[in-house]
Amino acid sequence: MLQSFGLVLFLVTGAYQYCLVAFARSFEIFPPNAIFDPQSINEVIAASGRVFLLAIQISAPLLAISFLVNMCFSVLGRAAPSLNVFVLSFPVQILAGLTVFAMTLGLTVQYILRDMQQLPETMLRFLR
């Protein structure tokens, strides 16, 4: 579901145009018969780090609420051992996760758009 959301966001915001422009300009900067510069590996590593940072920033609220719900149900399981907290925790965890996802959706879109707007410069830095 999130992959489809990301694809729709990519197309609706026009971020694909940035990628096409960067792709076209890459042939000006780095012609097909040019030799690859090994120093650009540092740019690839830095960009990979930014992707992982973005993934952590997006998933952190959902991971935190999942952890809190599990902790609450583990305490409830100790307090009332006759309850089947394993089965009871599923709908609560789904509801809490969807609620937090809906609350953080605007911030997630801002993070993704910010990185997509920087995408052409990042791609061109790989080639310099």
N, C-alpha and C positions, 0 to 999 in steps of 0.2 A: 504494500500500500504506500509506504514512504517512497519507494522507488518511482512509482507512478506520479506521486505528488511532486517529486523532484524534477521529473521529466516535464510535467505540465508547467511547473514554475520556470524551468529553463526555456521553454518555448514561449510562454505568455509574456515573460519579461523582455524577450528579445535578446537574451544573453547569447544565443547561438550566433547572432550577428558579430559579436565581439570575437568569437572563436574563428569565424570565417575571415574577418579582417586580419586577425593575427596570423592565420594560416597563409593568407595571400602575401602579407608583408614578410613572412618568414623566407619566401623565395627571393625577396630583394636582399635581405640581410645574409642569408645562408643559401647560396645557389646549390643546385643538386650536385655539382661536381666539386664542391668545396670540401676541405678536410675538417673533421669534427674536432673541436677544442676540448681536451680533457678537463680543463678548468670548469666547464659548465656542469660537471658532476656535482659540484658544491651547490649550485642552484637547484638541481634536481633533489638533492637531499634536503635542502631548506624548504622547498615546496612540499615535499612529502611530510615534513614535520608540521607545516601549516595545515595540511589536510587532516592529520591525526589530531591536532589541536582543535580544529573545527568539529570533528566527530565527537571529541570529549565534551566540548561546550554544548553541543546539541543534546547529547545523551545523558549528561550529568543530572538534570532534574528528574528524568525518568528513572535512572538508576537509584537516586536518592529516595524517591517515593516508594519504589519497590523494596528497598532495604527497610524503610520505616514500617511499611505494611507487614513485611515478614517478621520484623522484630516485635511488633504489637501482637501478632498472632502467635508467636512463640511464647510470649508472656501469658497470653490468654490460654494457651495449651497447658502451661504449667499450673495456672490458677484453676482451671476447670478441665481436668483430664477426661471427663466423660464426653466433652464436645469433640466432634470431629473437625478440628480447626483446619486440617489440610483441605478438606472439601469446601469449607466455608471461606477460606482465604482466596479462592480463585475469583469469584465475582467481585469481591472487594478490591483485589489487586487490579483487575481489569478496569473497574470503574475509576479507581484512583489514577491509574496510568493514563486513561483516556482524558480525564479531567486535567491532569498536569500537561498532557500533550496539547490540549486545546488552549490552555492558558499560555503556554510558551510558543505557540505557533507563530505569532507575530515576530517574536525575537528570533526564532529560527529562520524565518524568511529574510530578516535583515542581515543575519550572519551570512546566509548563502548568497544573497545579492551582493553584499560587500565583496565577498571572495570572487564572485563571477565577474564583477566589474574590474577587478585587478587581474583577471585571467589573461588578457592580451599582453599586458606588460610582463607578466610572469613567463608566458610562452616565449616572448621575444628575448627575455634575459637568458633563457636556455640556449639560444642560438648565438649569442654574442660571445 
